[in-house]
Amino acid sequence: MTSINSSVVKLDNLHEKVMEKATETLGSSSQNLGFSDRMQNALTDVADAQKQSADSMKAFELGLETDLSKVMVDQQVSSLGFQLTLNVRNKMLSAYKDILNMPV
């Protein structure tokens, strides 16, 4: 029963961190940024998430990090960011091709 309670506390902490990051990200999107600036910021965030994932995995393998759930969450965040980036790229290429094929 204690392990379930500690798992719930860990999940609550992770939820709070995700909500803080979402609030931080949504708060910064209210500025008047251009599309290229937003894309650059998003790509930077994905690269940072991938670096964080690699660093936490390395720390776990070296025995410096003992929380496997943190490592797995970092990996999932990195994976989702990459998938989102790939889907945005595919949509942009599709839109470019559609515009290219429009009759003038």
N, C-alpha and C positions, 0 to 999 in steps of 0.2 A: 504494500500500500504506500510506503514511503517513496519508493521509486516512481510510482505513478504521480505522486504529488510533486516530486522534484522535476519530473518531465513536464508537468503542467506549468510549473514556474518558469522553466526554460522556454517553453513555447510562448508564454506570456511575454517574456523578455524579448524574444525574437519578434513577436508581433509588434511590440512597442517600437523596436528599432526600425522595422519595415514602415510603420506608420510615420515615424519621424522623417525617414528618408523620403517618403512620398510627399509629406507636407513641405519639406525643403525643396523638392523638385518642382512641385506644383506652384509653390510660392515664387520661385525664380522664373517660372514661365509667364507670369503676369507682366514682365518687362517687355518692352517693344524690341524683340530680337528678330532678326531676319531669318529666313529659312536656312541659309547656309550656316549661320551662327548656331541655330538649334541643332542642326545635323552634326556640326563639329562637337558641340557639347555632348550630344548623345553618344557619338563615337568615342569620345574621351572617357565617358562614364563606363562604356562597355569594356574598353581597354583596361581601365582601373579595376573593374570587377574581375576580369580575367587574371590580372596580376595578383589581386588579393586571393583569388582561388588557388593560383599556383603557389603563392607564398604560404597559405594555410596548409596546403597539401604537403609541401616540403617540411614545414614545421611539425606536422603530424608524423611524417615518416621518420624524422629525426628524434621524435619523442619529446619535442618542446611543447607541443599542443596535445592535450589529452581529451579534448571535447570533440568527439567524432561528429556529433550533430552540427556543430559550427562549420566543420570542414565540408560536410555534405550540403549544407545550406549555401555556403560560398560557391560550391560547384554548380548547384542548381541556378543560382542567380546569374552566374557566368554563362551557363548554357542557355538560359532564357534570353539573356541580353544578346547573345550571338544569334539565336534563332530570330529574334525580333529584327535585328540589323539585317540579316539575310532576307527576311520577308519584305522589309522596306526597300532594300535594293532591288528585289525582283519587281515590286510594284512600280518603282521609279523607271526601271527599264521598260516595263510593259507600257507605261504612260508615254514614254519617249517614242517607242515604236508606233503607238497609236497616233501620236501627233505627227510623226514622220509620214505615215500612210494616209493622212487626211488630204482629200482633194482641195486644191487651192482655188 
